[in-house]
Amino acid sequence: MAKNIKSLKGRKFFQEALLKLKVEHECYPLPASAITTYILFNLECDDLGRIQANSFSLNKFSKATGIPYSTIHGGMDVLFKRGFMREVIINKQPYYEIIGYSTWNTPEFNKVSGREESLNYFRIPFSLKESSALKRLVSSRDSAGLLMLLDLFNTFTRLINMRNKDLEKGLTRTMHHLKGKMKKTALKIRVWIDIIKEFFTFEAVGLVKKNPRSDRLTIRKTKNPVQIVIEKFNITINPSIIDEMGDDYNTREIEAAIRKEVTFKLAEEGVKHTNKDIRDILAAAKQEIIEVMKFSTSSFSVRNRIIIDVFNAAFDDFLHYYKEKETTDPHNQVKIIGAFMRNCIIDSFTKYIFNPNPHYEAVEEAVMHFANKHQKYPRFFKREK
């Protein structure tokens, strides 16, 4: 069924990660630098919560945010000491890893937790890294403000997923609630609101006039102004960080599954790669397999089985070639992984369609619909047997 999906433009941040931050902060307060660095690693890591240590520098975070390198380095030290991150060695390659991320990022995690119907993650915007908000919150050592900012992203991610919910109406939070949660005065709450205005708009509602108490008036004061007290706010999210994505053929889940499998196998097999290589492999899979099979009218299970079978065969061919070259001719390795994988995928699909298989008709049907749509056949279909 065709559908449009609204989503916050950003990366996953898992519910368990936020809970872990809150519990740790409640027991032993976390510095704002540590919470900020944790957010930055979540924005940068792969689907297993890892970053290649040899090809990464904290200067990248410092330049993007304007936060001093020493501050981010100190925050990272805290994360390692407090059990939020660790260094792992995979096939002699060091990685920084967010502890728990790979477990949280599995469909099985919700089932084990008894939360099949709930979302175990929310999204934090990509633009958070380049905004002034993180720098200002770190400068003011506002750990509570950072946690409340994550809470808002959490809440609005869930509102976005309630497709009938009118986002323009936003949500309401009282000043009493914000003061209690962040342990701040009304003045400091207003400062915090100004810091995060790039992401959220707070409209004051329920204004109350507060006259000065007569027993506190002094004869020296010629003017005793009336105070305007804000009782609550209506909060809306900035539309610029909301994306409406078409998923007319329900392919987003299979794309995510392929990306995660690629991320895992490249590391486990010791293939030297970059994040761009992973993106290029996924792009090849989308263009050469998914863009064809999305036209199939077979069940999703059959369609996805074909996609996975073709891709896995291609990926196995790539890994076999890579390992063979690594042993026999290490100086003649694969130079452009994405391009090499694209050829493997086309060859794999050609073998699949021209060899006996139980899903030939499903592929043939998808090819015909693809050809009618694009006025050409997919590349794998034109190759000789």
Secondary structure as GFF3:
##gff-version 3
##sequence-region A 1 385
A	DSSP	beta_strand	4	8	.	.	.	ID=ss1
A	DSSP	beta_strand	10	14	.	.	.	ID=ss2
A	DSSP	alpha_helix	15	27	.	.	.	ID=ss3
A	DSSP	alpha_helix	32	44	.	.	.	ID=ss4
A	DSSP	beta_strand	50	52	.	.	.	ID=ss5
A	DSSP	alpha_helix	59	65	.	.	.	ID=ss6
A	DSSP	alpha_helix	69	81	.	.	.	ID=ss7
A	DSSP	beta_strand	85	90	.	.	.	ID=ss8
A	DSSP	beta_strand	93	98	.	.	.	ID=ss9
A	DSSP	alpha_helix	101	104	.	.	.	ID=ss10
A	DSSP	alpha_helix	107	112	.	.	.	ID=ss11
A	DSSP	beta_strand	121	125	.	.	.	ID=ss12
A	DSSP	three_ten_helix	126	128	.	.	.	ID=ss13
A	DSSP	alpha_helix	133	139	.	.	.	ID=ss14
A	DSSP	alpha_helix	143	161	.	.	.	ID=ss15
A	DSSP	three_ten_helix	167	169	.	.	.	ID=ss16
A	DSSP	beta_strand	171	174	.	.	.	ID=ss17
A	DSSP	alpha_helix	175	182	.	.	.	ID=ss18
A	DSSP	alpha_helix	186	195	.	.	.	ID=ss19
A	DSSP	beta_strand	200	210	.	.	.	ID=ss20
A	DSSP	three_ten_helix	214	216	.	.	.	ID=ss21
A	DSSP	beta_strand	227	237	.	.	.	ID=ss22
A	DSSP	three_ten_helix	239	241	.	.	.	ID=ss23
A	DSSP	beta_strand	242	246	.	.	.	ID=ss24
A	DSSP	alpha_helix	252	268	.	.	.	ID=ss25
A	DSSP	alpha_helix	275	285	.	.	.	ID=ss26
A	DSSP	pi_helix	286	290	.	.	.	ID=ss27
A	DSSP	alpha_helix	291	293	.	.	.	ID=ss28
A	DSSP	alpha_helix	300	328	.	.	.	ID=ss29
A	DSSP	alpha_helix	337	354	.	.	.	ID=ss30
A	DSSP	alpha_helix	360	374	.	.	.	ID=ss31
A	DSSP	alpha_helix	379	382	.	.	.	ID=ss32
###
